[in-house]
């Protein structure tokens, strides 16, 4: 579902080819990005192409990314990868530096076709958010939270967002770490305090307001609504519908997270379901619905 949001389509392969330039650190499911400069049918042909490349004022290193099976293409073992890296690296007009390069170039074979370009390694930012000062067991995992932010807001520029049932701020933290303009809200003063503490702990800033979604007066481009659930809070159908109805009022696009199917309620509120998926955490099943 995140792949469809970011790239416009999905695949069962462990790679995707797209014209969209997405920072791999945005997604908890991406490892590397290769910005392709050249492609060829053989390593010898690619070697001739990279001779056109001149690096001024920077050092570089070439890394072969075939360290695992990629789609139907089998991994290239370590000695052969090093050989290919040297062959291509020495064809570039510039100063190589294997220890501390300014630029890392990637080399990749998929289905017999060679690709060469600038490589970017994903930083697992979400892992840094695993241990919060305030937490509870039924909160969304940081990995799922990061993915749903990407699903709800694939293009963050110019978007104003709200998490009106923000809990301890798991979604807020992931959104803020991706420079999303988002505010939070919760009816519990203690939970609001925990969310503010967590946000400040990681060095982020936003507003977390105590109050009901019914009291939200502003309109937002996107709302991310994790319908409240814990051992102390079980919403009635009427309460669930009221939250969904107000989400419809305050935002053009809403991503809902629920522990049970809510399709009837979101459609009753006038939403059209654009996409959906199911995520699991321990014994909890989370239904994720993207609605407009």
C-alpha positions as CSV (number, residue, x, y, z in Angstrom):
1,X,0.0,0.0,0.0
2,X,2.9,2.4,0.8
3,X,4.5,1.4,-2.5
4,X,1.4,2.2,-4.4
5,X,1.2,5.6,-2.7
6,X,4.8,6.5,-3.3
7,X,5.3,5.1,-6.8
8,X,1.8,4.7,-8.3
9,X,2.0,1.0,-8.6
10,X,3.2,-2.0,-6.7
11,X,5.2,-5.2,-7.4
12,X,5.9,-8.5,-5.8
13,X,9.6,-8.2,-6.7
14,X,12.1,-6.7,-4.2
15,X,12.9,-3.8,-6.5
16,X,10.9,-1.2,-8.4
17,X,11.8,0.9,-11.4
18,X,10.2,4.4,-11.3
19,X,10.6,7.9,-12.7
20,X,9.8,9.2,-9.2
21,X,12.8,10.2,-7.1
22,X,11.9,9.1,-3.5
23,X,14.3,9.5,-0.6
24,X,14.8,5.8,0.5
25,X,15.0,7.0,4.1
26,X,11.3,7.9,4.0
27,X,10.2,4.3,3.9
28,X,10.9,1.6,6.5
29,X,10.8,-0.9,3.7
30,X,13.4,0.6,1.3
31,X,17.1,-0.1,1.6
32,X,18.7,1.6,-1.4
33,X,18.0,3.9,-4.3
34,X,19.9,4.0,-7.6
35,X,19.6,7.2,-9.6
36,X,20.5,5.8,-13.0
37,X,23.0,7.6,-15.2
38,X,23.9,4.9,-17.7
39,X,22.5,1.4,-18.7
40,X,23.9,-1.2,-20.9
41,X,23.6,-4.9,-22.0
42,X,27.1,-5.9,-20.9
43,X,29.6,-4.8,-18.3
44,X,32.0,-4.0,-21.2
45,X,29.5,-1.7,-22.8
46,X,28.9,0.0,-19.4
47,X,32.6,0.4,-18.9
48,X,32.8,2.4,-22.1
49,X,29.9,4.6,-21.0
50,X,31.3,5.5,-17.6
51,X,34.5,6.7,-19.3
52,X,32.5,9.8,-20.2
53,X,32.0,10.5,-16.5
54,X,34.5,13.0,-14.9
55,X,34.4,13.8,-11.2
56,X,35.7,17.2,-10.2
57,X,36.5,18.2,-6.6
58,X,35.0,15.0,-5.1
59,X,36.2,11.5,-4.4
60,X,34.1,8.5,-5.3
61,X,33.6,4.8,-4.7
62,X,31.7,2.2,-6.8
63,X,29.5,-0.5,-5.1
64,X,27.9,-3.4,-6.7
65,X,24.3,-3.7,-5.3
66,X,23.8,-7.4,-6.3
67,X,24.6,-8.6,-2.8
68,X,21.3,-10.5,-2.8
69,X,18.8,-12.0,-5.3
70,X,17.1,-9.1,-7.0
71,X,13.9,-10.3,-8.6
72,X,14.9,-13.4,-10.7
73,X,18.5,-12.2,-10.9
74,X,20.7,-14.2,-8.6
75,X,23.2,-12.5,-6.3
76,X,26.7,-11.9,-7.4
77,X,29.2,-13.3,-4.9
78,X,31.7,-11.1,-3.1
79,X,34.9,-11.8,-5.2
80,X,33.0,-11.2,-8.5
81,X,31.4,-8.0,-7.1
82,X,34.8,-6.6,-6.1
83,X,36.2,-7.4,-9.5
84,X,33.3,-5.6,-11.3
85,X,33.6,-2.6,-8.9
86,X,37.3,-2.2,-9.7
87,X,36.7,-2.6,-13.4
88,X,34.1,0.1,-13.5
89,X,35.6,2.3,-10.8
90,X,39.0,2.6,-12.6
91,X,37.2,3.7,-15.8
92,X,35.9,6.9,-14.2
93,X,37.9,10.0,-14.6
94,X,38.4,11.1,-11.0
95,X,39.9,10.3,-7.6
96,X,38.6,7.1,-6.0
97,X,38.5,6.7,-2.2
98,X,37.3,3.4,-0.8
99,X,37.2,4.6,2.8
100,X,35.6,8.0,2.9
101,X,34.2,8.9,-0.6
102,X,32.2,12.0,-1.3
103,X,30.0,10.2,-3.8
104,X,29.0,6.5,-3.9
105,X,28.1,5.1,-7.3
106,X,26.0,2.0,-7.6
107,X,26.2,-0.8,-10.1
108,X,23.3,-3.2,-10.5
109,X,22.3,-6.0,-12.8
110,X,18.7,-6.9,-13.3
111,X,17.6,-9.5,-15.8
112,X,20.9,-9.2,-17.8
113,X,20.7,-5.4,-18.0
114,X,23.4,-3.3,-16.2
115,X,22.5,0.0,-14.5
116,X,25.0,2.6,-13.1
117,X,24.3,5.8,-11.2
118,X,24.4,7.6,-7.9
119,X,23.6,5.3,-4.9
120,X,21.7,6.4,-1.8
121,X,21.6,4.1,1.3
122,X,18.4,4.4,3.4
123,X,18.8,5.6,7.0
124,X,16.5,3.8,9.4
125,X,15.3,6.9,11.1
126,X,12.3,5.2,12.5
127,X,14.5,2.8,14.5
128,X,15.8,5.8,16.5
129,X,12.2,6.5,17.6
130,X,11.6,3.0,19.0
131,X,12.4,3.9,22.6
132,X,10.3,6.8,23.8
133,X,10.0,8.3,27.3
134,X,6.3,7.7,27.2
135,X,4.7,4.6,25.6
136,X,2.0,2.0,25.8
137,X,1.7,-1.5,24.3
138,X,-1.2,-0.9,21.9
139,X,0.4,2.1,20.2
140,X,1.2,1.7,16.5
141,X,4.7,0.5,15.8
142,X,7.1,3.2,14.5
143,X,7.5,1.2,11.3
144,X,3.7,1.1,10.6
145,X,3.3,4.7,11.7
146,X,6.0,5.8,9.2
147,X,4.4,3.8,6.4
148,X,0.9,5.2,7.0
149,X,2.3,8.8,6.9
150,X,3.8,8.0,3.5
151,X,0.4,6.5,2.4
152,X,-1.6,9.5,3.6
153,X,1.0,12.1,2.5
154,X,3.1,10.9,-0.4
155,X,4.0,14.5,-1.4
156,X,4.4,16.5,1.8
157,X,5.2,19.9,0.2
158,X,2.4,22.4,0.9
159,X,0.3,19.8,2.9
160,X,-1.2,20.7,6.3
161,X,-2.1,17.6,8.3
162,X,-3.6,16.7,11.7
163,X,-3.6,13.7,13.9
164,X,-6.8,14.3,15.9
165,X,-6.4,11.2,18.1
166,X,-2.6,11.4,18.4
167,X,-2.1,9.3,21.5
168,X,1.6,9.4,22.6
169,X,2.6,10.9,19.3
170,X,4.0,8.0,17.3
171,X,2.5,9.2,14.0
172,X,3.4,12.8,14.8
173,X,7.1,11.9,15.4
174,X,7.4,10.0,12.1
175,X,5.6,12.8,10.2
176,X,7.8,15.5,11.7
177,X,11.0,13.6,10.9
178,X,9.9,13.8,7.3
179,X,9.2,17.5,7.5
180,X,5.4,17.1,7.3
181,X,3.5,20.1,8.6
182,X,1.3,18.3,11.2
183,X,-0.3,19.1,14.5
184,X,-1.8,16.7,17.1
185,X,-4.8,16.5,19.4
186,X,-6.1,14.1,22.0
187,X,-8.9,14.2,24.6
188,X,-6.6,13.0,27.4
189,X,-4.5,15.6,29.1
190,X,-2.1,12.9,30.3
191,X,-1.7,11.5,26.8
192,X,-1.1,15.0,25.4
193,X,1.7,15.5,28.0
194,X,3.2,12.2,26.9
195,X,3.1,13.1,23.3
196,X,4.7,16.5,23.9
197,X,7.4,14.8,25.9
198,X,8.1,12.3,23.2
199,X,8.2,14.9,20.5
200,X,10.6,17.1,22.4
201,X,12.8,14.1,23.3
202,X,13.6,13.6,19.6
203,X,14.1,17.3,19.0
204,X,11.0,18.0,17.0
205,X,8.4,20.7,17.4
206,X,4.7,21.0,16.8
207,X,1.4,21.8,18.7
208,X,-0.4,19.1,20.6
209,X,-3.8,20.3,21.9
210,X,-6.1,18.8,24.4
211,X,-9.5,18.4,23.0
212,X,-12.0,16.4,20.9
213,X,-12.0,16.1,17.2
214,X,-15.5,17.6,17.4
215,X,-13.9,20.9,18.5
216,X,-11.5,21.2,15.6
217,X,-12.4,24.3,13.7
218,X,-9.7,24.5,11.1
219,X,-9.6,22.6,7.8
220,X,-6.7,20.4,6.8
221,X,-5.5,18.7,3.6
222,X,-5.0,15.4,5.4
223,X,-6.0,13.8,8.7
224,X,-4.5,10.6,10.0
225,X,-7.0,9.0,12.5
226,X,-6.0,6.0,14.6
227,X,-9.3,5.2,16.2
228,X,-8.7,5.1,19.9
229,X,-8.3,1.6,21.5
230,X,-6.7,0.4,24.6
231,X,-7.6,-1.6,27.7
232,X,-9.3,1.5,29.1
233,X,-11.0,2.7,26.0
234,X,-13.5,0.8,23.8
235,X,-15.5,3.0,21.5
236,X,-19.1,2.4,20.8
237,X,-20.3,2.3,17.2
238,X,-21.8,5.8,17.7
239,X,-18.5,7.2,19.1
240,X,-16.6,5.6,16.2
241,X,-19.0,7.1,13.7
242,X,-18.8,10.5,15.3
243,X,-15.0,10.5,15.0
244,X,-15.3,9.4,11.3
245,X,-17.9,12.0,10.6
246,X,-15.9,14.8,12.0
247,X,-12.8,13.6,10.2
248,X,-14.9,14.0,7.0
249,X,-15.6,17.6,8.1
250,X,-12.1,18.7,8.9
251,X,-10.0,17.1,6.1
252,X,-10.1,16.4,2.3
253,X,-8.2,13.2,2.6
254,X,-8.2,10.8,5.7
255,X,-6.3,7.7,6.5
256,X,-8.1,5.6,9.1
257,X,-6.5,2.9,11.3
258,X,-8.9,0.6,13.2
259,X,-8.8,-2.7,15.0
260,X,-11.9,-4.0,13.1
261,X,-13.5,-3.4,9.7
262,X,-15.1,0.1,9.4
263,X,-15.9,0.3,5.7
264,X,-19.7,0.7,6.4
265,X,-19.0,3.6,8.7
266,X,-16.7,5.5,6.4
267,X,-19.0,5.1,3.5
268,X,-21.9,6.2,5.6
269,X,-20.0,9.4,6.4
270,X,-19.6,10.0,2.7
271,X,-16.1,8.8,2.1
272,X,-14.8,6.9,-0.9
273,X,-12.2,4.2,0.0
274,X,-9.2,4.7,-2.3
275,X,-7.0,1.9,-0.9
276,X,-6.8,-0.4,2.0
277,X,-4.5,-2.9,3.7
278,X,-4.2,-4.9,6.9
279,X,-1.2,-4.7,9.3
280,X,-0.5,-6.9,12.3
281,X,1.3,-6.2,15.6
282,X,1.4,-9.1,18.0
283,X,-2.3,-10.1,18.5
284,X,-3.6,-6.9,17.1
285,X,-4.9,-6.5,13.5
286,X,-5.0,-3.0,12.1
287,X,-7.2,-2.1,9.2
288,X,-5.8,0.8,7.2
289,X,-8.1,2.7,4.9
290,X,-7.2,5.6,2.7
291,X,-10.3,7.7,2.1
292,X,-11.4,10.8,0.2
